[in-house]
């Protein structure tokens, strides 16, 4: 049974203080971003790792690692030196659930095209943000268009206009734009107030149980509704609590004072 009224800001701040720490990142594809010391490599690694973030976490880490290992210590340099034929040959045997080597190579080719056109993925996003945008959705749509080109993606690049919650792409943007002990904040030109909550079935269930949403499916409307709730709490950083909300279900035990009773009573993480 969901709670009648959503918890207060203090509840979420308690979770944040307890769980929003680097030590709790593993197992999470975000750890691949921290492999690299500079922004150009980090944004490439982040996009690849987030796009593959579906399925079992062990397989996600294995698949993302396989691609990034192939790209070496400098993914930006690898991309700049690779042509379409070479990419298809390099990743011909790759497989991650519904994603085959052709699609993985097309994503990397799309990243190369974006970098050639804009200089970076960040610049592509930033150039498509209008001063009156209330969220990053229009710019995200343009990024997907630029990455896709003439390719049809089966699994890696959902289009926001197709009403998908775009959890993995919103996760990527969160990593790049927010900066704290968990999110590396590789970009400095985009405000976190534009971000949208990355919604998957786990976050959707938690937010439903906490009374934040009554919607029945984890689609883009739900993502925007949940983001709107958190924007009321924290207008400048509406997805601040995303990471902390997921950790109690992964790391059993250390639940902050004031949070344990509601988590247990409502079985939020059960």
C-alpha positions as CSV (number, residue, x, y, z in Angstrom):
1,X,0.0,0.0,0.0
2,X,1.4,3.4,-0.9
3,X,1.6,6.1,1.7
4,X,-1.3,8.7,1.7
5,X,1.0,11.7,1.5
6,X,4.5,11.8,0.1
7,X,7.4,12.3,2.6
8,X,8.8,15.6,3.4
9,X,12.1,17.0,2.0
10,X,13.8,16.0,5.3
11,X,13.1,12.3,4.5
12,X,14.8,12.6,1.1
13,X,17.7,14.6,2.6
14,X,18.2,11.8,5.1
15,X,18.5,9.2,2.3
16,X,20.9,11.5,0.5
17,X,23.1,12.0,3.5
18,X,23.2,8.3,4.1
19,X,23.6,6.9,0.6
20,X,24.9,9.5,-1.8
21,X,28.6,8.5,-1.5
22,X,31.1,7.3,-4.0
23,X,31.5,4.0,-2.0
24,X,28.0,3.0,-2.9
25,X,28.4,3.3,-6.7
26,X,29.4,-0.3,-7.4
27,X,27.7,-2.1,-9.0
28,X,26.6,0.6,-11.4
29,X,27.6,1.5,-14.9
30,X,28.5,5.0,-13.7
31,X,31.8,3.5,-12.5
32,X,33.0,3.4,-16.1
33,X,32.9,7.2,-16.3
34,X,35.4,7.3,-13.4
35,X,37.9,5.2,-15.5
36,X,38.9,8.3,-17.4
37,X,40.4,11.6,-16.1
38,X,39.2,14.0,-18.7
39,X,35.7,15.2,-19.9
40,X,35.9,14.2,-23.6
41,X,36.6,10.5,-22.7
42,X,34.1,10.6,-19.8
43,X,31.2,11.7,-21.9
44,X,31.8,9.0,-24.5
45,X,32.2,6.3,-21.8
46,X,29.1,7.6,-20.0
47,X,26.9,7.5,-23.1
48,X,28.0,4.0,-24.1
49,X,27.6,2.6,-20.5
50,X,24.2,4.2,-20.0
51,X,22.9,3.1,-23.4
52,X,23.7,-0.5,-22.4
53,X,22.2,-0.1,-18.9
54,X,19.3,-2.6,-19.4
55,X,19.1,-6.2,-18.1
56,X,21.0,-7.7,-15.3
57,X,23.7,-5.5,-13.8
58,X,26.4,-8.1,-14.1
59,X,25.8,-8.4,-17.8
60,X,25.6,-4.6,-18.2
61,X,29.0,-4.2,-16.6
62,X,30.5,-7.0,-18.7
63,X,29.1,-5.6,-21.9
64,X,30.1,-1.9,-21.3
65,X,33.5,-3.1,-20.2
66,X,33.9,-5.1,-23.4
67,X,33.3,-2.1,-25.6
68,X,35.3,0.4,-23.6
69,X,38.2,-2.1,-23.3
70,X,38.3,-2.3,-27.1
71,X,38.4,1.5,-27.3
72,X,41.5,1.7,-25.0
73,X,42.6,4.4,-22.7
74,X,41.4,7.3,-24.9
75,X,37.9,6.6,-26.3
76,X,37.9,10.1,-28.0
77,X,41.1,9.3,-29.9
78,X,39.8,5.8,-30.8
79,X,36.6,7.4,-32.3
80,X,38.5,10.0,-34.2
81,X,40.7,7.3,-35.9
82,X,38.0,4.8,-36.7
83,X,35.9,4.7,-39.8
84,X,32.5,3.0,-40.3
85,X,33.9,-0.2,-41.8
86,X,36.5,-0.6,-39.0
87,X,33.9,-0.1,-36.3
88,X,31.7,-2.8,-37.8
89,X,34.6,-5.2,-38.0
90,X,35.8,-4.4,-34.5
91,X,32.4,-5.0,-32.8
92,X,31.1,-7.7,-35.1
93,X,30.9,-10.3,-32.4
94,X,29.5,-8.0,-29.7
95,X,26.2,-8.9,-28.1
96,X,24.2,-7.5,-25.2
97,X,20.7,-8.8,-25.0
98,X,18.8,-7.1,-27.9
99,X,21.9,-5.1,-29.0
100,X,24.2,-6.6,-31.6
101,X,27.6,-5.5,-32.9
102,X,26.1,-3.6,-35.8
103,X,24.0,-1.4,-33.5
104,X,26.9,-0.9,-31.1
105,X,29.2,0.2,-34.0
106,X,26.4,2.5,-35.3
107,X,26.2,4.2,-31.8
108,X,29.9,4.8,-31.8
109,X,29.7,6.2,-35.4
110,X,26.9,8.4,-34.3
111,X,29.1,9.7,-31.4
112,X,31.8,10.4,-33.9
113,X,29.5,12.4,-36.1
114,X,28.2,14.5,-33.2
115,X,31.8,15.3,-32.1
116,X,32.8,16.2,-35.7
117,X,29.7,18.5,-36.0
118,X,29.7,20.1,-32.6
119,X,33.0,19.4,-30.9
120,X,31.5,17.4,-28.1
121,X,28.3,15.8,-26.9
122,X,27.9,18.6,-24.4
123,X,28.1,21.2,-27.1
124,X,25.4,19.4,-29.1
125,X,23.0,19.4,-26.1
126,X,23.8,23.0,-25.1
127,X,23.3,24.3,-28.6
128,X,19.8,23.0,-28.6
129,X,18.6,24.4,-25.3
130,X,16.3,27.4,-25.6
131,X,16.2,30.1,-22.9
132,X,12.5,29.3,-22.2
133,X,12.9,25.5,-22.0
134,X,11.5,24.1,-18.8
135,X,13.4,20.8,-19.1
136,X,16.1,19.2,-21.3
137,X,13.7,17.1,-23.4
138,X,13.8,19.1,-26.6
139,X,17.6,19.1,-26.6
140,X,17.7,15.4,-25.8
141,X,15.4,14.8,-28.9
142,X,17.9,16.7,-31.0
143,X,20.8,14.7,-29.6
144,X,19.1,11.4,-30.4
145,X,18.4,12.6,-34.0
146,X,22.1,13.6,-34.4
147,X,23.4,10.3,-33.0
148,X,21.0,8.2,-35.1
149,X,21.6,9.7,-38.5
150,X,20.3,7.3,-41.1
151,X,20.5,4.3,-38.7
152,X,17.5,2.6,-37.1
153,X,18.3,1.6,-33.5
154,X,16.4,-1.3,-32.0
155,X,17.5,-1.0,-28.4
156,X,20.1,1.7,-27.7
157,X,18.6,5.0,-28.5
158,X,14.9,5.5,-27.7
159,X,13.4,8.7,-29.0
160,X,11.8,11.0,-26.4
161,X,9.1,11.9,-28.9
162,X,8.0,8.2,-28.9
163,X,6.9,8.8,-25.2
164,X,9.5,6.5,-23.7
165,X,10.8,7.5,-20.3
166,X,14.3,7.5,-21.8
167,X,15.7,6.3,-18.5
168,X,19.1,5.5,-19.8
169,X,19.6,8.8,-21.6
170,X,18.3,10.8,-18.7
171,X,20.8,8.8,-16.5
172,X,23.6,9.8,-18.8
173,X,22.6,13.5,-18.6
174,X,22.5,13.2,-14.8
175,X,26.0,11.9,-14.7
176,X,27.3,14.6,-17.0
177,X,25.5,17.6,-15.5
178,X,25.2,17.0,-11.8
179,X,28.2,17.2,-9.5
180,X,28.5,15.8,-6.1
181,X,30.1,12.8,-4.4
182,X,28.4,10.4,-6.9
183,X,27.7,12.3,-10.1
184,X,31.0,13.5,-11.7
185,X,29.5,16.6,-13.3
186,X,31.7,16.5,-16.4
187,X,29.8,19.4,-18.1
188,X,29.7,22.9,-16.9
189,X,27.4,24.7,-19.4
190,X,24.0,23.1,-18.6
191,X,21.9,23.6,-15.4
192,X,20.8,20.6,-13.4
193,X,17.4,22.2,-13.0
194,X,16.6,21.0,-16.6
195,X,17.1,17.4,-15.8
196,X,14.4,14.7,-15.8
197,X,14.3,11.8,-13.3
198,X,15.6,8.6,-14.8
199,X,12.6,6.3,-14.4
200,X,12.8,2.5,-14.5
201,X,10.6,-0.1,-12.9
202,X,12.4,0.2,-9.6
203,X,12.2,3.9,-9.2
204,X,8.6,3.8,-10.5
205,X,7.7,1.3,-7.8
206,X,9.4,3.3,-5.1
207,X,7.8,6.6,-6.1
208,X,4.4,4.9,-6.4
209,X,4.8,3.4,-2.9
210,X,5.8,6.8,-1.5
211,X,2.7,8.4,-3.0
212,X,4.6,10.6,-5.5
213,X,2.7,9.3,-8.5
214,X,-0.5,7.4,-9.2
215,X,0.2,6.8,-12.8
216,X,0.1,3.2,-14.0
217,X,3.1,3.0,-16.3
218,X,6.7,4.2,-16.3
219,X,6.5,6.4,-19.4
220,X,7.7,9.9,-20.1
221,X,4.6,11.5,-18.6
222,X,5.3,9.7,-15.3
223,X,9.0,10.8,-15.4
224,X,7.9,14.4,-15.8
225,X,5.3,14.1,-13.1
226,X,7.9,12.6,-10.6
227,X,10.4,15.2,-11.7
228,X,7.8,17.9,-11.0
229,X,7.3,16.6,-7.5
230,X,11.0,16.8,-6.7
231,X,11.3,20.2,-8.5
232,X,8.9,21.6,-5.8
233,X,11.3,20.3,-3.2
234,X,14.4,21.4,-4.9
235,X,13.9,23.7,-7.9
236,X,17.6,24.0,-8.9
237,X,18.4,20.3,-8.6
238,X,15.2,18.2,-9.0
239,X,16.8,14.8,-9.5
240,X,19.2,15.1,-6.6
241,X,17.7,12.1,-4.7
242,X,17.7,9.6,-7.6
243,X,20.8,7.7,-6.6
244,X,20.0,7.7,-2.9
245,X,16.4,6.4,-3.6
246,X,17.8,3.2,-5.2
247,X,20.5,2.3,-2.7
248,X,18.6,0.8,0.2
249,X,17.4,-1.9,-2.1
250,X,20.9,-2.7,-3.1
251,X,22.8,-2.0,0.2
252,X,20.7,-3.5,3.0
253,X,21.2,-2.1,6.4
254,X,22.4,1.4,6.8
255,X,19.1,3.4,6.7
256,X,19.2,6.9,8.2
257,X,17.3,8.0,11.3
258,X,13.7,8.9,10.4
259,X,13.7,6.8,7.3
260,X,13.7,3.2,8.6
261,X,10.1,3.1,9.8
262,X,8.5,4.4,6.6
263,X,10.7,2.1,4.5
264,X,9.7,-0.9,6.5
265,X,6.0,-0.1,6.9
266,X,5.4,0.6,3.3
267,X,7.8,-2.0,2.0
268,X,9.2,0.6,-0.4
269,X,12.3,-1.5,-1.1
270,X,10.8,-5.0,-0.5
